[in-house]
Amino acid sequence: LGESGASISSSIVVNNGTSNTRVIGGLNSSGTTTFSGAVNIDAADVNLEANQSGGTVDFSGAVSTSSGKYISATGPGVVKLSGSGNNGGIGANVNSGTLQLAKTSSSSVSALNASPIVNNGGKLQLAGTGGNQIADSASVTVNSGGTFDLNGRNETISAITLNGTGSGSSGSLINSSGTASTLTLSANSSLGSALRLS
């Protein structure tokens, strides 16, 4: 979808193709493109893409898989996982841009139910409500050049691994909000030797 304000409400099933052709996203350079229908990832991982800087692509329907597949957030814009439906079984690779976790979360509703990995140039940002954007059993890995932004939210996860210094002058674990955040860990974690926190 190429226009700000564009919306598709139909359900989407991803069940074939290659890693380069399994792409759902928007070309908007401003505003928000919305996918409000359910996205079911059957057979392979899929790229969720915000193709233009300044644009947001919002997946407000449930994104789910029965077979442990991953989404990859790509493009320079913001990919947002919102709504009130649980994203069952889904983990994420954040390869570029920002993946914003913005569910109305609860003990049974999370944006990510498997462990996310944030790579060089990517940012994983908490948003939404409820303090359960990432399932409590999941771990977060932030590789050098990536950033995990608590954004004024509280969150409980199993563990965190921070490899490197983050992106630019910011740390690999930051709170970009003026509101205090608490990150609760239930297992041993790894803070790399070149770690920088902000």
Backbone hydrogen bonds in HBPLUS format (Angstrom, degrees):
<---DONOR---> <-ACCEPTOR-->    atom                        ^
c    i                          cat <-CA-CA->   ^        H-A-AA   ^      H-
h    n   atom  resd res      DA  || num        DHA   H-A  angle D-A-AA Bond
n    s   type  num  typ     dist DA aas  dist angle  dist       angle   num
A0027-LEU N   A0001-LEU O   2.65 MM  26  6.03 153.2  1.72 150.7 158.1     1
A0006-ALA N   A0003-GLU O   3.12 MM   3  5.44 159.6  2.16 128.2 128.7     2
A0005-GLY N   A0032-THR O   2.84 MM  27  5.51 152.7  1.91 128.5 137.6     3
A0034-THR N   A0006-ALA O   2.96 MM  28  6.40 164.2  1.99 153.4 156.7     4
A0008-ILE N   A0034-THR O   2.93 MM  26  6.44 151.3  2.01 156.5 165.9     5
A0036-SER N   A0008-ILE O   2.95 MM  28  6.28 148.7  2.05 150.3 159.7     6
A0012-ILE N   A0038-ALA O   2.80 MM  26  6.25 160.9  1.84 161.1 167.8     7
A0040-ASN N   A0012-ILE O   2.81 MM  28  6.25 162.9  1.84 161.9 166.6     8
A0014-VAL N   A0040-ASN O   2.86 MM  26  6.22 164.2  1.89 159.3 163.7     9
A0042-ASP N   A0014-VAL O   2.77 MM  28  5.79 151.0  1.85 152.8 162.9    10
A0021-THR N   A0018-THR O   3.01 MM   3  5.31 144.8  2.14 107.6 117.9    11
A0022-ARG N   A0018-THR O   3.08 MM   4  6.17 134.9  2.29 160.2 170.9    12
A0047-ASN N   A0022-ARG O   2.81 MM  25  6.07 170.4  1.82 171.0 168.0    13
A0024-ILE N   A0047-ASN O   2.93 MM  23  6.34 158.6  1.98 162.6 168.9    14
A0049-GLU N   A0024-ILE O   2.92 MM  25  6.16 159.1  1.97 140.9 147.7    15
A0026-GLY N   A0049-GLU O   3.09 MM  23  6.56 145.8  2.21 155.3 162.7    16
A0051-ASN N   A0026-GLY O   3.04 MM  25  6.07 157.2  2.09 173.0 172.9    17
A0056-THR N   A0031-GLY O   3.00 MM  25  6.19 150.8  2.09 159.7 165.7    18
A0033-THR N   A0056-THR O   2.90 MM  23  6.32 158.4  1.94 159.3 164.1    19
A0058-ASP N   A0033-THR O   2.78 MM  25  6.13 161.5  1.81 163.4 168.9    20
A0035-PHE N   A0058-ASP O   2.78 MM  23  6.11 167.3  1.79 166.5 168.6    21
A0060-SER N   A0035-PHE O   2.98 MM  25  6.22 136.4  2.17 136.9 150.1    22
A0039-VAL N   A0062-ALA O   2.89 MM  23  6.29 162.0  1.93 151.2 156.3    23
A0064-SER N   A0039-VAL O   2.88 MM  25  6.38 158.9  1.93 165.1 172.2    24
A0041-ILE N   A0064-SER O   2.86 MM  23  6.16 170.3  1.87 169.2 170.9    25
A0046-VAL N   A0070-TYR O   3.24 MM  24  6.83 151.4  2.33 152.2 160.7    26
A0072-SER N   A0046-VAL O   2.94 MM  26  6.29 147.1  2.05 146.5 151.8    27
A0048-LEU N   A0072-SER O   2.89 MM  24  5.98 157.4  1.94 144.0 151.2    28
A0074-THR N   A0048-LEU O   3.12 MM  26  6.35 158.8  2.17 147.8 152.1    29
A0050-ALA N   A0074-THR O   3.13 MM  24  6.52 158.4  2.18 158.4 155.3    30
A0077-GLY N   A0050-ALA O   3.16 MM  27  4.75 164.6  2.18 145.4 140.6    31
A0055-GLY N   A0052-GLN O   3.15 MM   3  5.63 160.4  2.19 133.0 134.9    32
A0078-VAL N   A0055-GLY O   2.99 MM  23  6.39 164.9  2.01 155.9 160.5    33
A0057-VAL N   A0078-VAL O   2.83 MM  21  6.27 159.7  1.87 165.4 172.4    34
A0080-LYS N   A0057-VAL O   2.83 MM  23  6.05 169.4  1.85 153.3 154.9    35
A0059-PHE N   A0080-LYS O   2.76 MM  21  6.01 174.9  1.77 168.1 166.7    36
A0082-SER N   A0059-PHE O   3.09 MM  23  6.08 151.2  2.17 125.3 134.2    37
A0065-THR N   A0088-GLY O   2.95 MM  23  6.14 150.4  2.04 156.3 165.2    38
A0071-ILE N   A0091-GLY O   3.07 MM  20  6.36 166.0  2.09 142.7 144.0    39
A0093-ASN N   A0071-ILE O   2.85 MM  22  6.33 151.0  1.94 152.6 162.2    40
A0073-ALA N   A0093-ASN O   2.89 MM  20  6.31 148.4  1.99 150.8 161.2    41
A0095-ASN N   A0073-ALA O   3.05 MM  22  5.91 148.6  2.15 152.2 160.0    42
A0098-THR N   A0077-GLY O   3.10 MM  21  6.44 163.2  2.13 151.7 155.8    43
A0079-VAL N   A0098-THR O   2.83 MM  19  6.15 165.3  1.85 171.7 174.8    44
A0100-GLN N   A0079-VAL O   2.78 MM  21  6.12 161.6  1.81 157.5 163.9    45
A0081-LEU N   A0100-GLN O   2.91 MM  19  6.26 164.3  1.94 174.5 178.6    46
A0102-ALA N   A0081-LEU O   2.77 MM  21  5.56 152.9  1.84 146.7 153.2    47
A0104-THR N   A0083-GLY O   2.93 MM  21  6.10 159.9  1.97 154.7 157.3    48
A0087-ASN N   A0110-SER O   3.08 MM  23  6.12 172.9  2.08 172.3 174.6    49
A0113-ASN N   A0090-ILE O   2.84 MM  23  5.37 139.9  2.00 147.8 159.2    50
A0114-ALA N   A0090-ILE O   2.92 MM  24  5.48 136.2  2.12 132.7 124.2    51
A0117-ILE N   A0092-ALA O   2.83 MM  25  6.29 153.3  1.90 156.8 165.8    52
A0094-VAL N   A0117-ILE O   2.81 MM  23  6.22 165.7  1.83 160.9 165.8    53
A0119-ASN N   A0094-VAL O   2.90 MM  25  5.90 170.2  1.91 153.7 157.1    54
A0123-LYS N   A0097-GLY O   2.91 MM  26  6.26 138.1  2.09 154.3 163.7    55
A0099-LEU N   A0123-LYS O   2.83 MM  24  6.23 162.6  1.86 168.2 173.3    56
A0125-GLN N   A0099-LEU O   2.94 MM  26  6.16 169.6  1.95 152.5 155.2    57
A0101-LEU N   A0125-GLN O   2.84 MM  24  6.18 165.3  1.86 168.3 173.4    58
A0127-ALA N   A0101-LEU O   2.70 MM  26  5.40 129.9  1.95 163.9 151.9    59
A0129-THR N   A0103-LYS O   3.10 MM  26  6.54 152.7  2.18 150.0 157.5    60
A0105-SER N   A0129-THR O   2.97 MM  24  5.84 144.3  2.10 141.8 138.0    61
A0106-SER N   A0109-VAL O   3.09 MM   3  4.93 158.9  2.14 128.9 132.9    62
A0109-VAL N   A0106-SER O   3.25 MM   3  4.93 159.2  2.29  98.5 104.7    63
A0111-ALA N   A0133-GLN O   2.85 MM  22  4.97 134.9  2.06 117.6 131.2    64
A0112-LEU N   A0133-GLN O   2.98 MM  21  6.38 157.2  2.03 163.0 169.4    65
A0135-ALA N   A0112-LEU O   2.92 MM  23  6.30 157.3  1.97 161.7 169.3    66
A0141-THR N   A0116-PRO O   3.14 MM  25  6.50 162.1  2.17 152.1 157.7    67
A0118-VAL N   A0141-THR O   2.80 MM  23  6.18 163.6  1.82 160.5 166.2    68
A0143-ASN N   A0118-VAL O   2.79 MM  25  5.99 168.4  1.81 171.7 173.3    69
A0122-GLY N   A0119-ASN O   2.88 MM   3  5.50 155.3  1.94 149.8 149.5    70
A0121-GLY N   A0145-GLY O   3.00 MM  24  5.71 170.4  2.01 120.0 118.6    71
A0147-THR N   A0122-GLY O   3.04 MM  25  6.45 144.8  2.16 148.1 158.4    72
A0124-LEU N   A0147-THR O   2.87 MM  23  6.30 160.3  1.91 160.0 164.8    73
A0149-ASP N   A0124-LEU O   2.78 MM  25  6.08 162.9  1.81 158.6 164.7    74
A0126-LEU N   A0149-ASP O   2.99 MM  23  6.36 164.0  2.02 175.1 179.5    75
A0138-ALA N   A0135-ALA O   2.99 MM   3  5.44 163.1  2.02 117.6 123.2    76
A0158-SER N   A0138-ALA O   2.78 MM  20  5.44 161.9  1.82 151.4 152.2    77
A0140-VAL N   A0159-ALA O   2.98 MM  19  6.49 154.2  2.05 150.2 156.1    78
A0161-THR N   A0140-VAL O   2.85 MM  21  6.32 154.7  1.91 157.1 164.3    79
A0142-VAL N   A0161-THR O   2.81 MM  19  6.18 166.0  1.83 170.9 175.8    80
A0163-ASN N   A0142-VAL O   2.76 MM  21  5.96 177.2  1.76 172.1 172.2    81
A0146-GLY N   A0143-ASN O   2.88 MM   3  5.55 151.3  1.96 150.3 151.6    82
A0148-PHE N   A0172-SER O   2.87 MM  24  6.03 151.3  1.95 137.5 145.7    83
A0174-ILE N   A0148-PHE O   2.93 MM  26  6.26 162.8  1.96 151.5 157.0    84
A0150-LEU N   A0174-ILE O   2.81 MM  24  6.22 164.2  1.84 161.9 157.8    85
A0153-ARG N   A0150-LEU O   2.96 MM   3  5.59 159.0  2.00 124.2 130.9    86
A0155-GLU N   A0182-THR O   2.97 MM  27  6.49 156.7  2.03 161.4 167.5    87
A0184-THR N   A0155-GLU O   2.85 MM  29  6.25 164.3  1.87 156.3 161.2    88
A0157-ILE N   A0184-THR O   2.96 MM  27  6.37 158.5  2.00 172.4 178.5    89
A0186-SER N   A0157-ILE O   3.19 MM  29  6.63 140.5  2.36 140.7 152.0    90
A0186-SER N   A0158-SER O   3.01 MM  28  4.78 125.8  2.32 110.4 126.0    91
A0187-ALA N   A0158-SER O   2.72 MM  29  5.38 122.1  2.05 175.5 159.5    92
A0190-SER N   A0160-ILE O   3.01 MM  30  6.44 148.5  2.11 145.7 155.5    93
A0162-LEU N   A0190-SER O   2.82 MM  28  6.21 160.7  1.86 159.4 164.9    94
A0192-GLY N   A0162-LEU O   2.72 MM  30  5.50 149.3  1.81 150.7 161.6    95
A0170-SER N   A0167-SER O   3.06 MM   3  5.64 147.0  2.18 145.4 143.6    96
A0172-SER N   A0196-ARG O   2.81 MM  24  6.12 143.4  1.94 172.5 172.4    97
A0198-SER N   A0173-LEU O   3.15 MM  25  6.40 169.3  2.17 146.8 149.5    98
A0195-LEU N   A0192-GLY O   3.15 MM   3  5.15 150.5  2.24 115.0 114.1    99
